[in-house]
């Protein structure tokens, strides 16, 4: 979590989390947009919809996060980092 915070602060990258990722980034950081998805914050979901680059670390893109997959982050190039190659 410390490395993620350092990267986000150095590059001024806003961060959202999923339900399972809460605690992986400080919620009180000025860069935290809160949780995204069906139970997430409006501004986190808006940011995902408007971003041009999405760096997803350890995220599972299930329907509670993405909603309709064809409308999720429509303008973004996606870098998905995970330990599972699937």
Biopython code that builds the backbone (N, CA, C, O; Angstrom):
import numpy as np
from Bio.PDB.StructureBuilder import StructureBuilder

atoms = [
    (1, "UNK", "N", (0.821, -1.193, 0.000)),
    (1, "UNK", "CA", (0.000, 0.000, 0.000)),
    (1, "UNK", "C", (0.867, 1.260, 0.000)),
    (1, "UNK", "O", (0.502, 2.269, -0.603)),
    (2, "UNK", "N", (1.998, 1.199, 0.667)),
    (2, "UNK", "CA", (2.877, 2.369, 0.734)),
    (2, "UNK", "C", (3.410, 2.744, -0.644)),
    (2, "UNK", "O", (3.486, 3.926, -0.981)),
    (3, "UNK", "N", (3.779, 1.746, -1.440)),
    (3, "UNK", "CA", (4.301, 2.010, -2.782)),
    (3, "UNK", "C", (3.231, 2.640, -3.666)),
    (3, "UNK", "O", (3.526, 3.542, -4.449)),
    (4, "UNK", "N", (1.999, 2.174, -3.547)),
    (4, "UNK", "CA", (0.893, 2.748, -4.316)),
    (4, "UNK", "C", (0.676, 4.201, -3.924)),
    (4, "UNK", "O", (0.495, 5.057, -4.789)),
    (5, "UNK", "N", (0.692, 4.484, -2.630)),
    (5, "UNK", "CA", (0.516, 5.866, -2.158)),
    (5, "UNK", "C", (1.617, 6.759, -2.695)),
    (5, "UNK", "O", (1.350, 7.871, -3.151)),
    (6, "UNK", "N", (2.858, 6.282, -2.646)),
    (6, "UNK", "CA", (3.987, 7.072, -3.143)),
    (6, "UNK", "C", (3.851, 7.356, -4.637)),
    (6, "UNK", "O", (4.079, 8.484, -5.073)),
    (7, "UNK", "N", (3.483, 6.349, -5.420)),
    (7, "UNK", "CA", (3.303, 6.537, -6.858)),
    (7, "UNK", "C", (2.194, 7.542, -7.141)),
    (7, "UNK", "O", (2.368, 8.455, -7.949)),
    (8, "UNK", "N", (1.060, 7.375, -6.479)),
    (8, "UNK", "CA", (-0.076, 8.275, -6.695)),
    (8, "UNK", "C", (0.281, 9.711, -6.338)),
    (8, "UNK", "O", (-0.068, 10.632, -7.076)),
    (9, "UNK", "N", (0.965, 9.915, -5.228)),
    (9, "UNK", "CA", (1.330, 11.267, -4.811)),
    (9, "UNK", "C", (2.378, 11.877, -5.727)),
    (9, "UNK", "O", (2.294, 13.058, -6.065)),
    (10, "UNK", "N", (3.357, 11.090, -6.130)),
    (10, "UNK", "CA", (4.420, 11.611, -6.995)),
    (10, "UNK", "C", (3.872, 12.056, -8.346)),
    (10, "UNK", "O", (4.294, 13.080, -8.883)),
    (11, "UNK", "N", (2.934, 11.289, -8.893)),
    (11, "UNK", "CA", (2.389, 11.573, -10.226)),
    (11, "UNK", "C", (1.018, 12.245, -10.186)),
    (11, "UNK", "O", (0.429, 12.514, -11.233)),
    (12, "UNK", "N", (0.506, 12.517, -8.984)),
    (12, "UNK", "CA", (-0.813, 13.148, -8.809)),
    (12, "UNK", "C", (-1.907, 12.339, -9.510)),
    (12, "UNK", "O", (-2.706, 12.878, -10.275)),
    (13, "UNK", "N", (-1.923, 11.036, -9.230)),
    (13, "UNK", "CA", (-2.871, 10.113, -9.846)),
    (13, "UNK", "C", (-4.039, 9.873, -8.890)),
    (13, "UNK", "O", (-3.823, 9.399, -7.774)),
    (14, "UNK", "N", (-5.264, 10.189, -9.298)),
    (14, "UNK", "CA", (-6.410, 9.868, -8.453)),
    (14, "UNK", "C", (-6.581, 8.356, -8.349)),
    (14, "UNK", "O", (-6.283, 7.622, -9.292)),
    (15, "UNK", "N", (-7.061, 7.900, -7.200)),
    (15, "UNK", "CA", (-7.175, 6.466, -6.931)),
    (15, "UNK", "C", (-8.596, 6.135, -6.490)),
    (15, "UNK", "O", (-9.178, 6.824, -5.653)),
    (16, "UNK", "N", (-9.141, 5.072, -7.068)),
    (16, "UNK", "CA", (-10.395, 4.498, -6.586)),
    (16, "UNK", "C", (-10.093, 3.092, -6.086)),
    (16, "UNK", "O", (-9.076, 2.500, -6.448)),
    (17, "UNK", "N", (-10.962, 2.575, -5.271)),
    (17, "UNK", "CA", (-10.797, 1.203, -4.789)),
    (17, "UNK", "C", (-12.077, 0.426, -5.068)),
    (17, "UNK", "O", (-13.123, 1.004, -5.365)),
    (18, "UNK", "N", (-11.971, -0.879, -4.968)),
    (18, "UNK", "CA", (-13.156, -1.732, -5.006)),
    (18, "UNK", "C", (-13.468, -2.138, -3.571)),
    (18, "UNK", "O", (-12.707, -1.833, -2.653)),
    (19, "UNK", "N", (-14.571, -2.816, -3.386)),
    (19, "UNK", "CA", (-14.947, -3.258, -2.047)),
    (19, "UNK", "C", (-13.851, -4.114, -1.427)),
    (19, "UNK", "O", (-13.513, -3.943, -0.256)),
    (20, "UNK", "N", (-13.300, -5.028, -2.204)),
    (20, "UNK", "CA", (-12.249, -5.909, -1.690)),
    (20, "UNK", "C", (-10.908, -5.186, -1.530)),
    (20, "UNK", "O", (-10.022, -5.683, -0.834)),
    (21, "UNK", "N", (-10.751, -4.033, -2.159)),
    (21, "UNK", "CA", (-9.492, -3.301, -2.082)),
    (21, "UNK", "C", (-9.486, -2.166, -1.079)),
    (21, "UNK", "O", (-8.494, -1.449, -0.954)),
    (22, "UNK", "N", (-10.590, -1.997, -0.362)),
    (22, "UNK", "CA", (-10.633, -0.921, 0.626)),
    (22, "UNK", "C", (-9.541, -1.148, 1.661)),
    (22, "UNK", "O", (-9.370, -2.261, 2.158)),
    (23, "UNK", "N", (-8.816, -0.112, 1.977)),
    (23, "UNK", "CA", (-7.696, -0.215, 2.901)),
    (23, "UNK", "C", (-6.370, -0.315, 2.180)),
    (23, "UNK", "O", (-5.315, -0.173, 2.798)),
    (24, "UNK", "N", (-6.410, -0.558, 0.877)),
    (24, "UNK", "CA", (-5.180, -0.637, 0.092)),
    (24, "UNK", "C", (-4.634, 0.729, -0.273)),
    (24, "UNK", "O", (-3.496, 0.850, -0.727)),
    (25, "UNK", "N", (-5.449, 1.764, -0.075)),
    (25, "UNK", "CA", (-5.038, 3.148, -0.306)),
    (25, "UNK", "C", (-5.750, 3.988, 0.741)),
    (25, "UNK", "O", (-6.928, 3.763, 1.018)),
    (26, "UNK", "N", (-5.047, 4.956, 1.330)),
    (26, "UNK", "CA", (-5.667, 5.736, 2.407)),
    (26, "UNK", "C", (-6.900, 6.514, 1.932)),
    (26, "UNK", "O", (-6.808, 7.339, 1.022)),
    (27, "UNK", "N", (-8.034, 6.249, 2.545)),
    (27, "UNK", "CA", (-9.268, 6.930, 2.185)),
    (27, "UNK", "C", (-9.259, 8.411, 2.497)),
    (27, "UNK", "O", (-10.068, 9.156, 1.943)),
    (28, "UNK", "N", (-8.368, 8.860, 3.369)),
    (28, "UNK", "CA", (-8.295, 10.279, 3.718)),
    (28, "UNK", "C", (-7.306, 11.048, 2.848)),
    (28, "UNK", "O", (-7.076, 12.234, 3.085)),
    (29, "UNK", "N", (-6.722, 10.406, 1.858)),
    (29, "UNK", "CA", (-5.801, 11.084, 0.942)),
    (29, "UNK", "C", (-6.585, 12.008, 0.017)),
    (29, "UNK", "O", (-7.713, 11.694, -0.366)),
    (30, "UNK", "N", (-6.001, 13.135, -0.341)),
    (30, "UNK", "CA", (-6.650, 14.051, -1.276)),
    (30, "UNK", "C", (-6.789, 13.430, -2.661)),
    (30, "UNK", "O", (-7.536, 13.950, -3.490)),
    (31, "UNK", "N", (-6.092, 12.338, -2.928)),
    (31, "UNK", "CA", (-6.180, 11.652, -4.218)),
    (31, "UNK", "C", (-7.206, 10.518, -4.218)),
    (31, "UNK", "O", (-7.483, 9.938, -5.267)),
    (32, "UNK", "N", (-7.765, 10.202, -3.066)),
    (32, "UNK", "CA", (-8.733, 9.110, -2.968)),
    (32, "UNK", "C", (-10.108, 9.571, -3.444)),
    (32, "UNK", "O", (-10.647, 10.566, -2.960)),
    (33, "UNK", "N", (-10.665, 8.829, -4.402)),
    (33, "UNK", "CA", (-12.016, 9.108, -4.884)),
    (33, "UNK", "C", (-13.035, 8.159, -4.270)),
    (33, "UNK", "O", (-14.220, 8.213, -4.597)),
    (34, "UNK", "N", (-12.569, 7.296, -3.385)),
    (34, "UNK", "CA", (-13.463, 6.337, -2.756)),
    (34, "UNK", "C", (-13.655, 5.102, -3.616)),
    (34, "UNK", "O", (-12.877, 4.830, -4.530)),
    (35, "UNK", "N", (-14.686, 4.376, -3.308)),
    (35, "UNK", "CA", (-14.950, 3.102, -3.969)),
    (35, "UNK", "C", (-15.728, 3.329, -5.263)),
    (35, "UNK", "O", (-16.569, 4.223, -5.351)),
    (36, "UNK", "N", (-15.427, 2.496, -6.270)),
    (36, "UNK", "CA", (-16.196, 2.582, -7.499)),
    (36, "UNK", "C", (-17.136, 1.399, -7.613)),
    (36, "UNK", "O", (-17.084, 0.466, -6.812)),
    (37, "UNK", "N", (-17.983, 1.447, -8.604)),
    (37, "UNK", "CA", (-18.915, 0.354, -8.836)),
    (37, "UNK", "C", (-20.319, 0.689, -8.389)),
    (37, "UNK", "O", (-20.629, 1.839, -8.076)),
    (38, "UNK", "N", (-21.169, -0.330, -8.363)),
    (38, "UNK", "CA", (-22.590, -0.115, -8.096)),
    (38, "UNK", "C", (-22.845, 0.471, -6.706)),
    (38, "UNK", "O", (-23.849, 1.157, -6.511)),
    (39, "UNK", "N", (-21.976, 0.222, -5.753)),
    (39, "UNK", "CA", (-22.131, 0.777, -4.406)),
    (39, "UNK", "C", (-21.090, 1.853, -4.120)),
    (39, "UNK", "O", (-20.888, 2.238, -2.968)),
    (40, "UNK", "N", (-20.434, 2.335, -5.165)),
    (40, "UNK", "CA", (-19.360, 3.305, -5.012)),
    (40, "UNK", "C", (-19.836, 4.747, -5.057)),
    (40, "UNK", "O", (-21.032, 5.028, -5.137)),
    (41, "UNK", "N", (-18.877, 5.643, -5.005)),
    (41, "UNK", "CA", (-19.190, 7.065, -5.048)),
    (41, "UNK", "C", (-19.444, 7.504, -6.487)),
    (41, "UNK", "O", (-18.887, 6.948, -7.433)),
    (42, "UNK", "N", (-20.277, 8.491, -6.622)),
    (42, "UNK", "CA", (-20.604, 9.014, -7.951)),
    (42, "UNK", "C", (-19.356, 9.533, -8.658)),
    (42, "UNK", "O", (-19.159, 9.267, -9.843)),
    (43, "UNK", "N", (-18.513, 10.269, -7.940)),
    (43, "UNK", "CA", (-17.328, 10.860, -8.575)),
    (43, "UNK", "C", (-16.286, 9.819, -8.946)),
    (43, "UNK", "O", (-15.553, 10.019, -9.914)),
    (44, "UNK", "N", (-16.191, 8.706, -8.210)),
    (44, "UNK", "CA", (-15.269, 7.627, -8.605)),
    (44, "UNK", "C", (-15.736, 7.006, -9.915)),
    (44, "UNK", "O", (-14.927, 6.766, -10.812)),
    (45, "UNK", "N", (-17.019, 6.748, -10.028)),
    (45, "UNK", "CA", (-17.560, 6.178, -11.260)),
    (45, "UNK", "C", (-17.436, 7.158, -12.423)),
    (45, "UNK", "O", (-17.139, 6.749, -13.546)),
    (46, "UNK", "N", (-17.657, 8.430, -12.171)),
    (46, "UNK", "CA", (-17.496, 9.446, -13.215)),
    (46, "UNK", "C", (-16.044, 9.497, -13.683)),
    (46, "UNK", "O", (-15.786, 9.564, -14.885)),
    (47, "UNK", "N", (-15.110, 9.465, -12.762)),
    (47, "UNK", "CA", (-13.683, 9.508, -13.115)),
    (47, "UNK", "C", (-13.305, 8.325, -13.996)),
    (47, "UNK", "O", (-12.560, 8.491, -14.962)),
    (48, "UNK", "N", (-13.801, 7.143, -13.684)),
    (48, "UNK", "CA", (-13.522, 5.961, -14.504)),
    (48, "UNK", "C", (-14.104, 6.145, -15.901)),
    (48, "UNK", "O", (-13.475, 5.771, -16.890)),
    (49, "UNK", "N", (-15.284, 6.711, -15.986)),
    (49, "UNK", "CA", (-15.926, 6.937, -17.280)),
    (49, "UNK", "C", (-15.211, 7.946, -18.147)),
    (49, "UNK", "O", (-15.354, 7.924, -19.369)),
    (50, "UNK", "N", (-14.439, 8.836, -17.533)),
    (50, "UNK", "CA", (-13.765, 9.898, -18.279)),
    (50, "UNK", "C", (-12.256, 9.722, -18.394)),
    (50, "UNK", "O", (-11.606, 10.505, -19.087)),
    (51, "UNK", "N", (-11.683, 8.729, -17.742)),
    (51, "UNK", "CA", (-10.222, 8.603, -17.732)),
    (51, "UNK", "C", (-9.682, 8.125, -19.081)),
    (51, "UNK", "O", (-10.382, 7.467, -19.850)),
    (52, "UNK", "N", (-8.421, 8.471, -19.349)),
    (52, "UNK", "CA", (-7.782, 8.015, -20.591)),
    (52, "UNK", "C", (-6.810, 6.866, -20.334)),
    (52, "UNK", "O", (-6.408, 6.181, -21.273)),
    (53, "UNK", "N", (-6.431, 6.648, -19.085)),
    (53, "UNK", "CA", (-5.574, 5.527, -18.712)),
    (53, "UNK", "C", (-6.069, 4.974, -17.383)),
    (53, "UNK", "O", (-6.235, 5.714, -16.413)),
    (54, "UNK", "N", (-6.301, 3.680, -17.348)),
    (54, "UNK", "CA", (-6.757, 3.009, -16.134)),
    (54, "UNK", "C", (-5.715, 1.966, -15.754)),
    (54, "UNK", "O", (-5.483, 1.006, -16.489)),
    (55, "UNK", "N", (-5.091, 2.166, -14.599)),
    (55, "UNK", "CA", (-4.124, 1.203, -14.083)),
    (55, "UNK", "C", (-4.839, 0.426, -12.981)),
    (55, "UNK", "O", (-5.127, 0.968, -11.914)),
    (56, "UNK", "N", (-5.120, -0.829, -13.247)),
    (56, "UNK", "CA", (-5.880, -1.667, -12.318)),
    (56, "UNK", "C", (-4.933, -2.670, -11.676)),
    (56, "UNK", "O", (-4.377, -3.531, -12.358)),
    (57, "UNK", "N", (-4.751, -2.559, -10.369)),
    (57, "UNK", "CA", (-3.814, -3.423, -9.653)),
    (57, "UNK", "C", (-4.604, -4.366, -8.748)),
    (57, "UNK", "O", (-5.257, -3.936, -7.797)),
    (58, "UNK", "N", (-4.532, -5.655, -9.065)),
    (58, "UNK", "CA", (-5.195, -6.663, -8.244)),
    (58, "UNK", "C", (-6.708, -6.591, -8.250)),
    (58, "UNK", "O", (-7.356, -7.014, -7.293)),
    (59, "UNK", "N", (-7.273, -6.063, -9.314)),
    (59, "UNK", "CA", (-8.714, -5.847, -9.391)),
    (59, "UNK", "C", (-9.389, -6.975, -10.157)),
    (59, "UNK", "O", (-8.873, -7.456, -11.165)),
    (60, "UNK", "N", (-10.537, -7.385, -9.669)),
    (60, "UNK", "CA", (-11.377, -8.324, -10.408)),
    (60, "UNK", "C", (-12.498, -7.501, -11.032)),
    (60, "UNK", "O", (-13.279, -6.868, -10.321)),
    (61, "UNK", "N", (-12.576, -7.510, -12.347)),
    (61, "UNK", "CA", (-13.583, -6.720, -13.051)),
    (61, "UNK", "C", (-14.912, -7.473, -13.115)),
    (61, "UNK", "O", (-15.311, -7.956, -14.175)),
    (62, "UNK", "N", (-15.590, -7.570, -11.975)),
    (62, "UNK", "CA", (-16.893, -8.225, -11.997)),
    (62, "UNK", "C", (-17.983, -7.201, -12.289)),
    (62, "UNK", "O", (-17.712, -6.002, -12.358)),
    (63, "UNK", "N", (-19.208, -7.672, -12.459)),
    (63, "UNK", "CA", (-20.287, -6.775, -12.864)),
    (63, "UNK", "C", (-20.652, -5.746, -11.798)),
    (63, "UNK", "O", (-21.261, -4.728, -12.127)),
    (64, "UNK", "N", (-20.308, -5.971, -10.559)),
    (64, "UNK", "CA", (-20.578, -4.964, -9.522)),
    (64, "UNK", "C", (-19.614, -3.791, -9.608)),
    (64, "UNK", "O", (-19.887, -2.711, -9.085)),
    (65, "UNK", "N", (-18.497, -4.010, -10.267)),
    (65, "UNK", "CA", (-17.524, -2.938, -10.484)),
    (65, "UNK", "C", (-17.765, -2.275, -11.833)),
    (65, "UNK", "O", (-17.778, -1.047, -11.925)),
    (66, "UNK", "N", (-17.955, -3.065, -12.871)),
    (66, "UNK", "CA", (-18.012, -2.526, -14.230)),
    (66, "UNK", "C", (-19.403, -2.140, -14.693)),
    (66, "UNK", "O", (-19.540, -1.289, -15.573)),
    (67, "UNK", "N", (-20.448, -2.745, -14.122)),
    (67, "UNK", "CA", (-21.770, -2.559, -14.712)),
    (67, "UNK", "C", (-21.755, -3.236, -16.078)),
    (67, "UNK", "O", (-21.337, -4.388, -16.198)),
    (68, "UNK", "N", (-22.205, -2.529, -17.098)),
    (68, "UNK", "CA", (-22.122, -3.064, -18.463)),
    (68, "UNK", "C", (-20.682, -2.931, -18.926)),
    (68, "UNK", "O", (-20.162, -1.819, -19.018)),
    (69, "UNK", "N", (-20.043, -4.030, -19.213)),
    (69, "UNK", "CA", (-18.615, -4.021, -19.542)),
    (69, "UNK", "C", (-18.310, -3.166, -20.768)),
    (69, "UNK", "O", (-17.238, -2.564, -20.841)),
    (70, "UNK", "N", (-19.225, -3.100, -21.731)),
    (70, "UNK", "CA", (-18.959, -2.323, -22.948)),
    (70, "UNK", "C", (-19.027, -0.817, -22.724)),
    (70, "UNK", "O", (-18.626, -0.052, -23.601)),
    (71, "UNK", "N", (-19.525, -0.373, -21.570)),
    (71, "UNK", "CA", (-19.546, 1.056, -21.267)),
    (71, "UNK", "C", (-18.575, 1.433, -20.146)),
    (71, "UNK", "O", (-18.506, 2.596, -19.748)),
    (72, "UNK", "N", (-17.833, 0.461, -19.644)),
    (72, "UNK", "CA", (-16.887, 0.710, -18.548)),
    (72, "UNK", "C", (-15.602, 1.310, -19.104)),
    (72, "UNK", "O", (-14.977, 0.724, -19.987)),
    (73, "UNK", "N", (-15.207, 2.463, -18.601)),
    (73, "UNK", "CA", (-13.967, 3.153, -19.007)),
    (73, "UNK", "C", (-13.821, 3.184, -20.529)),
    (73, "UNK", "O", (-12.833, 2.684, -21.067)),
    (74, "UNK", "N", (-14.799, 3.769, -21.225)),
    (74, "UNK", "CA", (-14.811, 3.690, -22.690)),
    (74, "UNK", "C", (-13.665, 4.413, -23.387)),
    (74, "UNK", "O", (-13.347, 4.082, -24.530)),
    (75, "UNK", "N", (-13.040, 5.384, -22.739)),
    (75, "UNK", "CA", (-11.964, 6.163, -23.364)),
    (75, "UNK", "C", (-10.578, 5.713, -22.915)),
    (75, "UNK", "O", (-9.570, 6.276, -23.344)),
    (76, "UNK", "N", (-10.526, 4.709, -22.061)),
    (76, "UNK", "CA", (-9.271, 4.375, -21.382)),
    (76, "UNK", "C", (-8.508, 3.235, -22.039)),
    (76, "UNK", "O", (-9.082, 2.262, -22.528)),
    (77, "UNK", "N", (-7.199, 3.396, -22.028)),
    (77, "UNK", "CA", (-6.314, 2.253, -22.223)),
    (77, "UNK", "C", (-6.207, 1.625, -20.842)),
    (77, "UNK", "O", (-6.078, 2.334, -19.845)),
    (78, "UNK", "N", (-6.259, 0.311, -20.779)),
    (78, "UNK", "CA", (-6.279, -0.381, -19.489)),
    (78, "UNK", "C", (-5.000, -1.183, -19.305)),
    (78, "UNK", "O", (-4.627, -1.995, -20.152)),
    (79, "UNK", "N", (-4.336, -0.938, -18.177)),
    (79, "UNK", "CA", (-3.198, -1.745, -17.747)),
    (79, "UNK", "C", (-3.684, -2.527, -16.538)),
    (79, "UNK", "O", (-3.946, -1.949, -15.483)),
    (80, "UNK", "N", (-3.804, -3.850, -16.689)),
    (80, "UNK", "CA", (-4.334, -4.697, -15.619)),
    (80, "UNK", "C", (-3.199, -5.538, -15.051)),
    (80, "UNK", "O", (-2.659, -6.408, -15.734)),
    (81, "UNK", "N", (-2.844, -5.277, -13.807)),
    (81, "UNK", "CA", (-1.759, -5.985, -13.127)),
    (81, "UNK", "C", (-2.381, -6.921, -12.100)),
    (81, "UNK", "O", (-3.092, -6.486, -11.194)),
    (82, "UNK", "N", (-2.102, -8.218, -12.254)),
    (82, "UNK", "CA", (-2.676, -9.201, -11.344)),
    (82, "UNK", "C", (-1.760, -10.417, -11.295)),
    (82, "UNK", "O", (-0.992, -10.655, -12.227)),
    (83, "UNK", "N", (-1.836, -11.180, -10.221)),
    (83, "UNK", "CA", (-1.010, -12.385, -10.130)),
    (83, "UNK", "C", (-1.594, -13.530, -10.941)),
    (83, "UNK", "O", (-0.894, -14.494, -11.250)),
    (84, "UNK", "N", (-2.872, -13.428, -11.286)),
    (84, "UNK", "CA", (-3.543, -14.470, -12.064)),
    (84, "UNK", "C", (-3.490, -14.102, -13.541)),
    (84, "UNK", "O", (-4.037, -13.075, -13.941)),
    (85, "UNK", "N", (-2.848, -14.915, -14.340)),
    (85, "UNK", "CA", (-2.700, -14.616, -15.771)),
    (85, "UNK", "C", (-4.024, -14.645, -16.519)),
    (85, "UNK", "O", (-4.110, -14.109, -17.624)),
    (86, "UNK", "N", (-5.043, -15.249, -15.955)),
    (86, "UNK", "CA", (-6.352, -15.296, -16.623)),
    (86, "UNK", "C", (-6.931, -13.925, -16.575)),
    (86, "UNK", "O", (-8.034, -13.703, -17.074)),
]
sb = StructureBuilder()
sb.init_structure("model")
sb.init_model(0)
sb.init_chain("A")
sb.init_seg("    ")
for serial, (resi, resn, name, xyz) in enumerate(atoms, 1):
    if name == "N":
        sb.init_residue(resn, " ", resi, " ")
    sb.init_atom(name, np.array(xyz, "f"), 0.0, 1.0, " ", f" {name:<3s}", serial, name[0])
structure = sb.get_structure()
